[in-house]
Amino acid sequence: MAEKKPKGPQKRPSALKRDDQAEKRRLRNRSRKAQIFTERKKLEAASADKKSAQLSTVVSLLDKAAKKGTIHPNKASRLKSRLALRTNKALA
């Protein structure tokens, strides 16, 4: 990843390392967010008998993403609350 030649002054090794770390983190976060998005869509499309199981999967992914720092804990909590409300409304 750090093999790119900068056009300006040469970057120090520590700056190159930070670039590599930031890129890895960006890809990891992007993957987590995409997985959450996909599972939320599956929840919306799930049949009534599978909604509660799918909800627990989405909640677990949101908790993990918040724990790892991919999304803010308050955002995870807000999304879980809204998804639970929608799911309970659909099941009622």
C-alpha positions as CSV (number, residue, x, y, z in Angstrom):
1,M,0.0,0.0,0.0
2,A,2.8,2.4,0.8
3,E,4.6,1.8,-2.5
4,K,3.2,5.0,-4.1
5,K,5.8,7.6,-4.8
6,P,4.6,11.0,-3.5
7,K,5.2,13.9,-5.9
8,G,6.2,16.3,-3.2
9,P,8.7,15.9,-0.5
10,Q,9.4,12.4,0.7
11,K,7.2,11.1,3.5
12,R,8.7,9.8,6.7
13,P,8.3,6.1,7.5
14,S,5.9,7.0,10.4
15,A,3.7,8.9,8.0
16,L,3.7,6.0,5.5
17,K,2.7,3.7,8.4
18,R,-0.1,5.9,9.4
19,D,-1.3,6.0,5.8
20,D,-1.3,2.2,5.7
21,Q,-3.2,2.0,9.0
22,A,-5.8,4.5,7.9
23,E,-6.4,2.6,4.7
24,K,-6.8,-0.7,6.5
25,R,-9.2,1.0,9.0
26,R,-11.2,2.6,6.2
27,L,-11.7,-0.7,4.4
28,R,-12.6,-2.5,7.6
29,N,-15.1,0.2,8.6
30,R,-16.6,0.2,5.1
31,S,-17.1,-3.5,5.2
32,R,-18.8,-3.4,8.6
33,K,-21.1,-0.6,7.5
34,A,-22.0,-2.5,4.3
35,Q,-22.8,-5.6,6.2
36,I,-25.1,-3.7,8.6
37,F,-26.8,-2.1,5.6
38,T,-27.4,-5.5,4.0
39,E,-28.7,-7.1,7.1
40,R,-31.1,-4.2,7.7
41,K,-32.5,-4.7,4.2
42,K,-32.9,-8.4,4.9
43,L,-34.8,-7.5,8.0
44,E,-37.2,-5.2,6.1
45,A,-37.8,-8.0,3.5
46,A,-38.0,-10.9,6.0
47,S,-41.3,-12.7,6.6
48,A,-43.1,-12.2,9.9
49,D,-41.9,-15.4,11.5
50,K,-38.2,-14.6,10.8
51,K,-38.2,-10.9,11.7
52,S,-37.3,-11.4,15.4
53,A,-34.3,-13.6,14.5
54,Q,-33.1,-11.2,11.9
55,L,-33.6,-8.3,14.3
56,S,-31.2,-9.9,16.8
57,T,-28.6,-10.4,14.0
58,V,-28.8,-6.7,13.1
59,V,-28.7,-5.6,16.8
60,S,-25.6,-7.8,17.3
61,L,-23.8,-6.2,14.3
62,L,-24.7,-2.7,15.5
63,D,-23.3,-3.4,18.9
64,K,-20.1,-4.8,17.5
65,A,-19.7,-1.8,15.2
66,A,-20.2,0.6,18.1
67,K,-17.8,-1.3,20.3
68,K,-15.1,-1.2,17.6
69,G,-15.7,2.5,16.9
70,T,-17.0,2.1,13.4
71,I,-20.2,4.0,14.3
72,H,-21.0,6.1,17.4
73,P,-22.7,4.2,20.2
74,N,-25.6,6.7,20.3
75,K,-26.2,6.1,16.6
76,A,-26.2,2.3,17.2
77,S,-28.7,2.7,20.0
78,R,-30.9,5.0,17.9
79,L,-30.9,2.5,15.0
80,K,-31.7,-0.4,17.3
81,S,-34.6,1.4,18.8
82,R,-36.1,2.4,15.5
83,L,-35.7,-1.1,14.0
84,A,-37.3,-2.6,17.1
85,L,-40.2,-0.3,16.8
86,R,-40.7,-1.1,13.1
87,T,-40.4,-4.8,13.8
88,N,-42.8,-4.8,16.7
89,K,-45.3,-2.8,14.6
90,A,-45.0,-5.3,11.7
91,L,-45.5,-8.3,14.1
92,A,-48.5,-6.7,15.8
